[in-house]
Amino acid sequence: MRAALIALMSLAAFPAASEPVLTLPVDCVLGETCHIQQYVDRDAGDGYRDYQCGNLAYDGHKGTDFSLPTLQAMRDGVNVIAAAPGVVRGVRDGMEDRLYTIDNAKDVKGKECGNGVVVRHDDGWETQYCHLKKGSVRVRTGYKVKRGTVLGEIGLSGKTQFPHLHMSVRHNGNVVDPFNTGDVAACDVEGGNLWRSVPDYLPGALIEAGFADRVPDYEEVHTGTAKQTQMSPESGALVLYGFAYGGRKGDIVRIEIHGPEGLMASYDSVLEKNLARFFRAYGKRLKKTRWPSGEYDGIVTMIRDGQVLSRAATQATID
């Protein structure tokens, strides 16, 4: 009970006069080249819920995760920028970009944030930016930063298994949810927020759809190397996959392949549990000597409670 009370107090509302006004801390387009994977956990107990009472959180999560679709997008470089003006209170750089596993847990202990920057704002407020790419941090302790100053790049350092920026907001050391600064026990009640323009809430969506000549491994999908746009007419199989986030138990992932002669395959996969990031695939094996030449269209649809939540389309050519 005492722990629950502490958690509730740590997310209490604060006077609007002292609150910073935040803008997006990432130089990408939400819903297109990046997405919000997880929010602050507003459940004081063992469960989890985001500020909309959804499942985009995990137990004890203390920030907002701005995620990139693949490791390739991380390698290409996406800037992390200051969400509000302030003074740099501390930095860390030099940690490797690698997936967090039980084998390297000891190297990360006490440095779960990875490479990061803490910016101090007025009246006891601060923002923290975690999991930056090794060697990308551009500021030092004591630097004054403006809104939009580049701090570094999104990476994979610290305790993380996908490339993203974890941004925490604190007031006098207490965690604040920038999407709803009101009572944590009432996620379904309107409260104040810290955003100049509140980012849209998407309860889950498709990140990518792609064709492949076999069912790809998750690592290939995660790194961004699975997708094929030109395929051989002698390929042993024609597979369509959908990569998504925010899956909820009971969601349907519908996979449809259309070839030169019309609909070739349609399959519904039902999620058996909540999944933060996942992919589903379905396809056909080659039964003749070759696939018909032409354009192949793939459509992957994410359906929740009978309504279309997200849809992604892709195309491949067979010559």
N, C-alpha and C positions, 0 to 999 in steps of 0.2 A: 504493500500500500504506500509506504514511504517513497519507494522508487517511482511509483506512478505519480505521486504528488509533485516530486521534483521535476519529472518530465513535463507535467502540465505547467508548472511555473516557468520552465525554461522557454516556453513558447507563448508567453503572455503578451498581450497587446502593449504598445508603447505610444507615447504622445506623438501625434502627427508632426508637431513643430520640429522635432529633432530628427525625423526619419530621412535618410538619404533617398534620392530619386535614382532608380536604376535603369540602365539601358542594357541591351543584350551584351553579354560578355564574350561573344564569339562572332567572328567574321564569316558567317555562313547564313544560308537562308533556311529558316525553320520550315520543316515539311517538304523541303526539296533536297538540300545538300547536308542537312543535319536535322536532329529532332531531340525533343526532351524525353529521355528514357525513364527517368525517375525523379520524384519530388521528395520533399521532406516528409518523413513518416509522422503522421498526426495521430497515431494510435498509441495511447499511453501504456498499453499492455503488451502482450506477446505477439499480437497480430500486427498488421500494417495497413495503412490507407493513405492516399494522397489528399490534397486539399479539396478535391471534388468527390471524396469518398470512394475513389477508384483504387485499382491495384498497382498503380505505377509508383511503387515504393518498396522498401523492404524494412524489416524490423530494425528500428534504431537509426535509419538513414537521416543524416543531418544537413543535407544540401540538395541542390538541383543539378542533375546530370545532363549536360548537353552533349549528345553522342554523335559520332560520325558513323556513316554506314559501313565502312570497311577499313582495314588496315592500310590499304592503298591510298584512301583519302587522307589518312593521317600522314603517310609518307609524302604526299603531294604538298601538304602544309596548310593548316588552317589557323589563323591567328586568334589568340586569346587577348581580349582587350579589357581595360578597366571599365567597370560598370558605372563608376561614379568617381569624381575627383578625390584625391587624398594624398597621403604620404605612405611610402612603402615601409612597413614595419619589419619585414623579414622575407628572406628568399632561400630557396634550396635548388641546386642544380647538380647534375652529375650522375643521377640514378639512371639505370638502364631502362629502356622501353621493352618490356616483356610481360607476357601474361602471368598473372599471379597464380601460383600453384603451391601445394603443400611442400614441394621440394625447395622453393625459394622463400618460404614464409619467414624464415629467421632473418633473411637479409632485409626484409621490409618492416619487421617489427619495430614499432616506435616511429616509423617513417611512412605510415600508410598513405599519406597525402602524396608521396612521391616528390617530384620536382614541383615547386609551388611558390606562390607569392601571396603575402598578406598585405592588404592596404588598409590603413587606418583612416577613418572619416571623422567627422565632428561628433561630439557628444557621446563618445563611447561606442560608436558603431565601427564595424570593420567587415571587409569581405575577404574571403580566402579562395584562392584559385589553385586547384590540385591536378595532378597527373599530367603535368606539362612534359613536352618532348625534351629529351636530353639535349643540352647545349642550346636550347632555344630561348632561355630566360634573358630578357633584355634590360632589366632594371636591377637596381641594387638598393640595399637598405638606406633609407633617408631620402631617396628620390621623391620629388613631387610629381604626381601624375595627373593628367587631365582625363576627363571622360573620353574614352576611345583610345587612350595611349596603349600601344602594343606591349603586352607583358611577356609574351612567349607564344608557343604553339601548342595545340592539343596533342597529347601524347598518350603513352601507355605505361607510365612509371608509377611505382607504388602498388597499392592493393587494388588492382583492377584487372578485368578480363576482357575489356573492350575499350577502344579508343574514345575518350570523352574528357570533357572538362567538368569537374565537380566544383561547383561554387557554393560556399557556405556564407551565410549572413549571420552576424552576431551583434548583440547589443550588451555591453558590459559583460561579455563572456557567455551570454545566454543565446542559444540557437533561435533564430527567427525565420519563419517561413515567409519569403518575400511575396508569395501569392495570396496569403491570407494571414495577417498579423493578429487575428482575433483568437478566441478561445480554441485551443487545440481539440477540445472534446466535442466541438460542433463543426465538423468539416463541411456540413451541408448548409451552414448559415453564412450569409455574406459578411465579409470583414474587410478591413482595409488592406491595401497592398502597397508595395514599394516601387512599382514599375511606372515609368513614364507612359509606356504603352504596354498593356498586359499581353504577353504572348498567348496565342490561342492554345487551348487545351485539346489535345488529341488523345483519347483513351487507349490508343493502340493503332498501328498502321503497318502497311507493307513498306519495307525499305527498298526492296529491289525484286524484280522478276528476271529470270534469265533462262536461256536454253543451254543444254549440255548434251554430250553424247553418251552420258551415263549418269547415275545418281552421284552427285558430287559429295565430297566429305564436307563436314561443317567448317573445317579449317579453310578449305578452298573458298567457300561462300564468305566466310568471315574476312579473309584476306582480300577478296575482290578478284580472284583469278578463275572463278568457276564459269563465268558467263562467256558464251560463244555466239558470235553473230554470223559467222561463216562456217558451214558444216559440210562434211563430205557426204555424197550420196550413198556411200558404202558404210556410213556410221552404224555401229551395231545397235544403237538405240537412239531415240529422240525423246529427251527428258526436259520437262519444264519444272522449274523450282520457284518458290516464293520465299523470300527472307523477310521476317517481320519482327516487331517488338510489341510488348504489352498484350500478349495473348492471355485470354481468360478461359477457364474451363467451360467447355460447351461451345466455344467459337468454332465456326466452320471455315476452313480454307478450301476454296473451290479452285480447281486447276483445269483450264480448258486449252486445248491445242487445236488450232485451225490451220489446215494445210491448203495447197492449191485446189484440192477436191472437196473442201469443206471441213466440217467438224471431224476431227480424228479421235479425240479423247476428252473425257470429262470425268473428274473425280472429286469427291468431297472428303476431306480429312477433318475429323472432329477432335479438338484438343481435349485431352483427358485431365489436364491440370493447368494452373496458371504458369505461364512461361515468359520470362523477361525478354529473351531473344531466341528465335528459333527459325527453322526453315522446314518446308514440306515440299516433296517432289513427286512427280508422277509422269509416266511416259509409255512409249511403245517400243518393243523390240522390232528390228528389221526382219521381216518374214519373206520378202522377195529379194531380188538381186540388188535393188537400189531404191532409195526414196525418190518420189517424183520431184523434179526440178521446180523451183519457184520460191515464193515467199511463205514463211510460216509465222503465224501470229500466236502469241501466248498471252493469256489473260488469267491473272490470279486475283481472286476476290476474297476479302476477309469479311465474314458475316457474323454479326452478334445479335442475338435475340430477334432474328428474322430480318434485320436491317443491314444494308451494306455499310461496313465501317471504313473500308479502304479498298482500292483497286489499283493494280499495277499491270502495265502492258509491256510487251517486248516483242522483238522480231528477229528472225534468223533467215538466212538465205542458203538454199542448197542448189548448187549449180550442176 
